[in-house]
Amino acid sequence: MAARGKLIRGVSPVRHESPREVSPVTAAPRSEAAVLLRRGLRLEQVTLAWNVIGVGITAVAALRAGSIAIGGFGLDSIVEMGASTVVIWELTDAGGTRRGRALRLIGWGFYAICAYIAVQSIWLLAIGHHPDHSPLGIVWTAITVAVMLALAWGKIRTGAALGNPVLQTEGRVTLVDAYLAAAVLIGLLLNALLGWWWADPAAGLVIVFYGAREARAALIEAAEHA
């Protein structure tokens, strides 16, 4: 009876749970990570598809208006396509061995965007190029600003939840793409409404500083994952 009393008043014996009882506790995080991974891949696939379409549209708009800025934005879309491909390549790597290389590729992609914007903007200002009005360019860049901002927010948030710096970094690439689209849009509108041909290249120079900072951050993080 004494032993029984001790058993009632003291700590009850350890209950050994079956694997079926404990599995939901460990399975939940894995399930959540799988959902986030699929979301990240979908975001990159949408970005890739959007930019494939955008390259064709901007090529037509640039030729019609004689706009170097719109054509340059199409080239930026090609860089963004490369960045999306890199992230899809990294996210499908179960072993996680591609992260450092993916970050380096994205970092250098950032530098490529910055170099292009700087050269294009300075060249346009130097030659005083006056492009024609481009309604198609205005409509496409306006839509692209909204789409790229939404995709960038989704990638950065999903990458943070996954703990994946590659997806977060590429989200910032998409953010730069949105800023560049906004700069091109402002330039096209000011040129169409006020005849300010120089507004587009001047606005583009603002993005160079932001892009260079993100490129440096991506390469530093790549070195940490080497």
HUQUIUR-V793683 format. One record per residue. N is the residue number from 0. RES is the residue in three letters. PHI is phi as a letter, one per 30 degrees, with the letter a starting at -180 (* if undefined). D_LAST is the distance of its C-alpha to the last C-alpha in whole Angstrom. Layout:
n;res;phi;d_last
N;RES;PHI;D_LAST
N;RES;PHI;D_LAST
//
This chain:
n;res;phi;d_last
0;MET;*;65
1;ALA;e;64
2;ALA;d;61
3;ARG;d;61
4;GLY;d;61
5;LYS;d;58
6;LEU;d;56
7;ILE;d;57
8;ARG;d;57
9;GLY;c;53
10;VAL;d;50
11;SER;d;50
12;PRO;d;49
13;VAL;d;45
14;ARG;c;45
15;HIS;d;43
16;GLU;d;41
17;SER;d;41
18;PRO;e;38
19;ARG;d;39
20;GLU;d;40
21;VAL;c;36
22;SER;d;34
23;PRO;d;35
24;VAL;d;33
25;THR;d;30
26;ALA;d;30
27;ALA;e;30
28;PRO;d;27
29;ARG;d;26
30;SER;d;28
31;GLU;d;27
32;ALA;d;24
33;ALA;d;25
34;VAL;d;27
35;LEU;d;25
36;LEU;d;22
37;ARG;d;26
38;ARG;d;26
39;GLY;d;23
40;LEU;d;23
41;ARG;d;27
42;LEU;d;26
43;GLU;d;24
44;GLN;d;27
45;VAL;d;29
46;THR;d;27
47;LEU;d;27
48;ALA;d;31
49;TRP;d;32
50;ASN;d;30
51;VAL;d;31
52;ILE;d;35
53;GLY;d;34
54;VAL;d;34
55;GLY;d;37
56;ILE;d;39
57;THR;d;37
58;ALA;d;38
59;VAL;d;42
60;ALA;d;42
61;ALA;d;41
62;LEU;d;43
63;ARG;d;46
64;ALA;c;46
65;GLY;i;44
66;SER;c;42
67;ILE;d;39
68;ALA;d;37
69;ILE;d;37
70;GLY;d;36
71;GLY;d;33
72;PHE;d;32
73;GLY;d;32
74;LEU;d;30
75;ASP;d;28
76;SER;d;28
77;ILE;d;27
78;VAL;d;23
79;GLU;d;23
80;MET;d;24
81;GLY;d;21
82;ALA;d;19
83;SER;d;21
84;THR;d;20
85;VAL;d;17
86;VAL;d;17
87;ILE;d;19
88;TRP;d;17
89;GLU;d;14
90;LEU;d;17
91;THR;c;19
92;ASP;c;16
93;ALA;d;17
94;GLY;d;14
95;GLY;i;12
96;THR;d;9
97;ARG;c;10
98;ARG;d;8
99;GLY;d;5
100;ARG;d;8
101;ALA;d;11
102;LEU;d;10
103;ARG;d;10
104;LEU;d;13
105;ILE;d;15
106;GLY;e;14
107;TRP;d;16
108;GLY;d;18
109;PHE;e;19
110;TYR;d;20
111;ALA;d;22
112;ILE;d;24
113;CYS;d;25
114;ALA;d;26
115;TYR;d;28
116;ILE;d;29
117;ALA;d;30
118;VAL;d;32
119;GLN;d;34
120;SER;d;35
121;ILE;d;36
122;TRP;d;38
123;LEU;d;40
124;LEU;d;41
125;ALA;d;42
126;ILE;d;44
127;GLY;i;45
128;HIS;d;45
129;HIS;c;47
130;PRO;d;46
131;ASP;d;48
132;HIS;d;48
133;SER;b;46
134;PRO;e;47
135;LEU;d;44
136;GLY;d;41
137;ILE;d;42
138;VAL;d;43
139;TRP;d;39
140;THR;d;37
141;ALA;d;39
142;ILE;d;38
143;THR;d;34
144;VAL;e;34
145;ALA;d;35
146;VAL;d;33
147;MET;d;30
148;LEU;d;30
149;ALA;d;31
150;LEU;d;28
151;ALA;d;26
152;TRP;d;27
153;GLY;d;27
154;LYS;d;23
155;ILE;d;22
156;ARG;d;24
157;THR;d;23
158;GLY;d;19
159;ALA;d;20
160;ALA;d;22
161;LEU;d;20
162;GLY;i;17
163;ASN;c;15
164;PRO;d;13
165;VAL;d;13
166;LEU;d;17
167;GLN;d;18
168;THR;d;16
169;GLU;d;18
170;GLY;d;21
171;ARG;d;21
172;VAL;d;21
173;THR;d;24
174;LEU;d;26
175;VAL;d;25
176;ASP;d;27
177;ALA;d;30
178;TYR;d;30
179;LEU;d;31
180;ALA;d;33
181;ALA;d;35
182;ALA;d;35
183;VAL;d;37
184;LEU;d;39
185;ILE;d;40
186;GLY;d;41
187;LEU;d;43
188;LEU;d;45
189;LEU;d;46
190;ASN;d;47
191;ALA;d;49
192;LEU;c;51
193;LEU;b;51
194;GLY;i;50
195;TRP;d;47
196;TRP;d;45
197;TRP;d;43
198;ALA;d;42
199;ASP;d;39
200;PRO;d;37
201;ALA;d;38
202;ALA;d;36
203;GLY;d;33
204;LEU;d;32
205;VAL;d;32
206;ILE;d;29
207;VAL;e;27
208;PHE;d;26
209;TYR;d;25
210;GLY;d;23
211;ALA;d;21
212;ARG;d;20
213;GLU;d;18
214;ALA;d;17
215;ARG;d;15
216;ALA;d;14
217;ALA;d;12
218;LEU;d;10
219;ILE;d;10
220;GLU;d;9
221;ALA;d;6
222;ALA;d;5
223;GLU;d;6
224;HIS;c;4
225;ALA;d;0
//
